[in-house]
Amino acid sequence: MHADREVHDLRHAEIDPDRGEHEPLVPGNAALALHVDGVYNKMTKVPMAIDINPRSGGATGNRALPQFGRVLQTQSIGWADYKALLLRLERRLDHNYMYTVSYTLASTNGNVSSSSFLSTVTDSAHIDYDEGPNNSDRRQALVASGSVLLPFEINLGAVFTARSTLPFSAIAGVDLNGDANITDYVPGTTRNVFNRGNNDAMMAAVNAYRATRGLAALPVSQIDTNEFYGLDVRASKSVRLTSGRRVELIAQVFNLLNRTNLLFNVNSSIITNALASLVGLLLGFGPALAGIIGLLLIIPQLSVAVRRLHDLGKSGRELVVPCAMLLAVPLAFAFRGILPKIVALGFLGITLLVFANLLTLFIKKGSTIPNRYGAAPTAFSFAS
């Protein structure tokens, strides 16, 4: 049986964005600016479904109305808050370079356990078990980006991103309160207490619970985090072919730090069942999808590179060796246990030199006379 009553009293109790800006930061330097923003947002009376006919004393207790099972009633008992400090240092383009550094320190807590508008209280006898960090509680984030115009009009840019980890809960794996749902938290823990600086104590609670089930203890070291660190670099050069045609050559390197970042998204999940031997491990498929997209983007980039070589009277086969060397770089590092590390680093250095030589070809002026690949690029015109 499910009883509902309409609720229309959802409130944003307090929204207080305190904002301060200082621009310019340095007197007489209009290119440099500091932005400071503070945000506080509290939402109360969020509708939540709660069982008003729970079992007393846990899974084996009796219900107040034994002729009924669960009786869910929508009540305005949910809340969530968000606090954040946002800092941004910005240097506008001046003297051929610019950069932006943004940092966010944030915290969001509440008892709304679902991302949907209506969530259900996990344990009606202990509503406070649902109170804790929200699912989106990522405490810190740093993004630094910049670009510089190098000689030969080569634009070099980079983006560095760092984000702290999200929290997760430990689920008992069985119905502890008799509501026919396997959503109860491990005794001694509450919602989203892991990856919040107290993993040792929380894993001790999990192991104590596992011991009551005759299961072996698990090490706290197996708990994964989804903190993110990434550095992407991009170099571009615009080459003028004719008065009306230009081609932009782009070289990009993603995840230059070669770090494995584990992500929470629709294609990944963290094991939260405390009865599983892999509790705390993150299973994800994000990198594979990114790899497929990267391969699809290589095709048009190779096409542009071949056409540029044709403009110089050279064969597209000159890309075979550099591309083969680039594909071999991960293999060299994969066998670093067999190959000396200096060999892998040396191979990487040679590969970079080969691509640097290729880049010098790309920025050269195209042939002014017809070659075996067709008319000279300068022969094309859009004039009627």
C-alpha positions in Angstrom: 0.0 0.0 0.0 1.3 3.4 -0.9 -0.3 6.6 0.6 0.6 10.0 -0.8 -0.2 13.5 0.0 0.7 16.5 -2.1 3.5 18.7 -1.1 4.1 22.1 -2.4 6.4 23.7 0.2 9.8 23.0 -1.2 12.0 26.0 -0.2 15.3 27.5 -1.1 15.7 28.8 2.4 18.9 30.8 1.9 20.7 31.8 -1.2 23.6 34.1 -0.5 26.1 34.6 -3.3 28.7 37.0 -1.8 30.8 38.2 -4.7 33.9 40.4 -4.8 35.9 41.3 -7.8 39.2 43.2 -8.0 40.0 44.3 -11.5 42.8 45.1 -12.3 44.7 43.2 -9.6 47.9 45.2 -10.1 47.5 49.0 -10.4 48.3 50.1 -13.9 48.1 46.5 -15.3 44.7 46.0 -16.9 45.6 42.6 -18.2 45.6 40.9 -14.7 42.5 40.4 -12.7 41.4 38.4 -9.6 37.8 37.3 -9.1 36.5 36.1 -5.8 33.0 34.5 -5.4 31.3 33.0 -2.4 28.1 30.9 -2.6 25.8 29.6 0.0 22.6 27.8 -0.9 20.3 25.8 1.4 17.3 24.0 0.2 14.8 22.7 2.8 11.5 20.8 2.7 12.5 18.5 -0.1 9.8 15.8 -0.7 11.0 12.4 0.4 9.1 9.1 0.7 9.2 7.5 4.1 7.7 4.2 5.4 5.2 5.1 8.2 4.5 1.5 8.9 8.1 0.2 9.6 9.0 -3.0 11.5 9.9 -2.5 15.1 13.3 -3.8 16.2 14.6 -4.5 12.7 13.8 -7.2 10.1 12.0 -9.6 12.5 9.8 -7.0 14.3 6.1 -6.4 13.8 4.5 -3.5 12.0 2.2 -1.1 13.7 -0.4 -2.1 11.1 0.3 -5.8 10.5 -2.4 -6.1 7.9 -0.4 -3.8 5.6 3.2 -3.9 4.3 5.1 -0.8 3.7 3.1 2.4 3.7 5.0 5.1 1.9 4.1 8.7 2.6 5.6 11.8 1.0 6.9 14.2 3.6 8.8 17.5 3.4 11.8 16.2 5.4 14.6 16.5 2.9 17.3 19.1 2.8 20.6 19.9 1.1 23.1 22.7 1.3 26.0 23.9 -0.9 28.9 26.1 0.2 31.6 27.2 -2.1 34.5 29.6 -2.5 35.6 30.3 -6.0 38.9 32.0 -6.9 40.0 32.9 -10.4 43.2 34.6 -11.5 43.0 35.8 -15.1 45.6 37.3 -17.3 44.2 38.6 -20.6 46.2 38.3 -23.8 49.2 40.6 -23.6 52.8 40.2 -24.9 51.7 37.1 -26.8 50.5 35.0 -23.8 47.6 34.6 -21.5 46.4 32.3 -18.7 43.6 31.5 -16.3 43.8 29.7 -13.0 40.5 28.7 -11.2 40.2 27.1 -7.9 37.0 25.9 -6.1 36.7 24.8 -2.5 33.2 23.4 -2.0 31.1 21.3 0.3 27.5 19.9 -0.2 25.6 17.9 2.4 22.1 16.8 3.0 19.9 13.7 3.4 18.5 13.5 -0.2 20.0 10.2 -1.3 18.8 10.1 -4.9 19.5 12.4 -7.8 15.8 12.3 -8.7 13.4 14.7 -7.3 11.8 12.2 -5.0 14.0 9.9 -2.9 13.2 7.3 -0.3 14.4 7.3 3.3 16.7 4.3 3.7 15.7 3.5 7.3 12.5 5.1 8.7 13.5 4.4 12.3 16.9 6.2 11.7 16.3 9.1 9.3 19.7 10.5 10.4 21.5 7.6 8.6 20.9 9.4 5.3 22.6 12.6 6.5 26.0 13.1 5.1 27.9 14.4 2.0 25.8 14.5 -1.1 26.6 12.3 -4.1 28.1 15.3 -5.9 30.3 16.4 -3.0 33.7 17.0 -4.7 35.6 19.2 -2.3 38.3 20.7 -4.4 38.8 21.5 -8.1 41.7 23.3 -9.9 41.9 24.2 -13.5 44.8 26.1 -15.0 44.9 26.9 -18.7 47.1 29.1 -20.9 48.5 29.7 -24.3 51.5 31.4 -25.8 52.3 32.6 -29.3 55.7 31.2 -30.3 57.9 32.1 -33.3 56.6 31.2 -36.7 53.1 31.9 -35.4 52.8 28.6 -33.6 50.2 28.7 -30.8 51.0 26.5 -27.9 48.3 25.9 -25.3 47.8 23.6 -22.2 45.1 22.8 -19.8 45.8 21.2 -16.3 42.8 19.8 -14.4 42.8 18.5 -10.8 39.7 17.3 -8.9 39.3 15.6 -5.5 37.4 12.4 -5.1 33.7 11.8 -4.7 32.3 9.9 -1.6 30.5 6.6 -1.5 28.5 4.4 0.9 29.0 0.9 2.2 25.8 -1.2 1.7 25.1 -4.1 4.0 24.1 -6.4 1.1 21.1 -7.8 3.0 17.8 -6.4 4.3 18.5 -5.3 7.9 15.3 -3.5 8.6 12.7 -5.7 7.0 11.6 -3.3 4.3 12.4 -5.7 1.5 15.1 -3.4 0.1 18.8 -4.1 0.0 19.7 -0.5 0.7 20.7 -0.5 4.3 24.1 0.9 5.3 26.7 -1.2 7.1 26.1 -0.9 10.9 28.2 1.9 12.3 28.3 3.8 9.0 26.0 6.4 7.4 25.6 7.8 3.9 28.7 8.6 1.8 31.3 8.3 4.6 34.0 6.7 2.5 36.7 8.8 0.8 36.2 11.6 3.4 39.4 11.2 5.4 38.2 8.5 7.7 38.6 5.3 5.6 40.4 3.4 8.3 37.6 3.6 10.8 34.9 3.0 8.2 36.7 -0.1 6.8 37.0 -1.3 10.4 33.2 -1.1 10.6 32.8 -3.0 7.4 35.2 -5.7 8.6 33.4 -6.0 11.9 30.2 -6.5 9.9 31.8 -9.0 7.6 33.1 -11.0 10.6 29.5 -11.5 11.8 28.9 -13.0 8.4 31.9 -15.3 8.6 33.8 -13.3 5.9 37.5 -12.3 6.0 38.6 -8.8 6.7 39.5 -6.5 3.8 42.5 -4.1 3.6 41.7 -0.4 3.5 44.3 0.0 0.7 41.9 -1.6 -1.8 39.5 1.4 -1.7 39.7 3.3 -5.0 39.3 7.1 -5.4 38.1 8.9 -8.5 40.3 12.0 -8.0 41.4 13.4 -11.4 44.6 14.8 -12.6 45.1 15.6 -16.3 47.3 17.6 -18.5 46.4 18.2 -22.2 48.7 20.1 -24.6 47.8 21.5 -28.0 49.9 23.2 -30.7 48.5 24.7 -33.8 49.8 26.5 -36.8 47.7 28.3 -39.5 49.2 27.9 -42.9 48.0 30.2 -45.7 47.6 28.4 -49.0 46.1 31.1 -51.2 44.5 34.5 -50.6 41.2 32.8 -49.7 42.4 29.4 -48.3 44.1 28.5 -45.1 44.6 25.2 -43.3 45.2 24.9 -39.6 47.6 22.1 -38.5 46.8 20.8 -35.0 48.8 18.5 -32.8 47.3 17.5 -29.5 48.4 15.3 -26.6 45.8 14.2 -24.1 46.7 13.0 -20.6 50.4 13.9 -21.0 51.0 12.8 -17.4 49.9 9.2 -18.5 47.8 8.9 -15.3 45.0 6.4 -14.9 41.9 8.4 -13.8 39.0 6.4 -12.5 35.6 8.1 -13.1 32.1 7.8 -11.8 29.8 8.0 -14.7 27.0 6.1 -16.5 29.5 3.6 -17.7 31.3 3.0 -14.4 30.4 2.1 -10.9 32.1 1.5 -7.5 31.4 -1.7 -5.6 29.6 -0.8 -2.5 28.3 -4.2 -1.3 30.2 -4.9 2.0 29.7 -8.7 1.4 31.7 -8.5 -1.8 35.5 -9.1 -1.6 36.1 -6.2 -4.0 34.2 -3.5 -2.0 35.6 -0.1 -2.7 36.9 -1.0 -6.2 35.9 1.1 -9.1 35.0 -0.5 -12.4 34.9 1.9 -15.4 34.9 1.9 -19.1 35.5 5.6 -19.8 39.0 5.3 -21.3 37.9 2.7 -23.9 35.2 5.1 -25.2 37.7 7.9 -25.3 40.1 5.8 -27.2 37.5 5.0 -29.9 36.7 8.7 -30.2 40.4 9.5 -30.5 40.8 7.0 -33.3 37.9 8.5 -35.2 39.4 11.9 -34.9 42.8 10.7 -36.2 41.4 10.0 -39.7 40.6 13.5 -40.7 43.8 14.8 -39.2 45.8 12.3 -41.2 43.9 13.4 -44.3 44.9 17.0 -43.7 48.6 16.0 -43.1 48.8 14.0 -46.3 47.4 16.9 -48.3 49.9 19.2 -46.7 52.7 16.9 -47.8 51.3 16.8 -51.3 51.5 20.6 -51.4 55.3 20.2 -50.7 55.6 17.6 -53.4 56.2 14.8 -50.9 54.4 11.5 -50.5 52.0 10.8 -47.7 54.0 7.7 -47.0 56.4 9.9 -45.0 53.8 9.8 -42.2 54.1 6.0 -41.8 57.3 6.0 -39.8 56.3 8.8 -37.4 52.9 7.3 -36.8 54.4 3.8 -36.2 56.8 5.3 -33.7 54.0 7.1 -31.9 52.0 3.9 -31.6 55.1 2.0 -30.3 55.7 4.5 -27.5 53.1 2.9 -25.2 54.5 -0.5 -25.9 58.0 0.7 -24.9 56.7 1.8 -21.6 54.5 -1.3 -21.2 57.7 -3.4 -21.3 59.7 -1.2 -19.0 60.1 -4.1 -16.7 62.0 -5.9 -19.4 63.6 -2.9 -21.2 65.7 -0.5 -19.3 63.8 2.7 -18.5 66.4 4.8 -20.3 65.6 2.9 -23.5 61.9 3.7 -23.3 62.7 7.4 -22.6 65.2 7.5 -25.4 62.7 6.1 -27.8 60.2 8.7 -26.7 62.8 11.4 -27.3 63.5 10.2 -30.8 59.8 10.1 -31.6 59.4 13.7 -30.5 62.3 14.7 -32.7 60.8 12.9 -35.6 57.5 14.8 -35.1 59.3 18.1 -34.6 61.0 17.6 -38.0 57.5 16.8 -39.5 56.2 20.0 -38.0 58.9 22.0 -39.7 57.7 20.5 -43.0 54.1 21.5 -42.3 54.9 25.1 -41.7 56.9 25.5 -44.9 55.5 27.3 -47.9 53.9 25.0 -50.4 55.2 24.4 -53.9 54.8 27.4 -56.3 54.8 25.1 -59.4 52.7 22.0 -60.3 53.9 18.7 -59.0 52.9 15.1 -59.5 50.0 15.6 -57.0 48.4 18.4 -58.9 48.5 22.1 -59.4 50.4 24.4 -57.0 48.3 25.5 -54.0 48.9 29.2 -55.0 47.2 28.5 -58.3 43.8 28.2 -56.7 41.6 31.2 -56.5 38.0 31.9 -55.5 37.8 34.9 -57.8 35.0 34.6 -60.3 
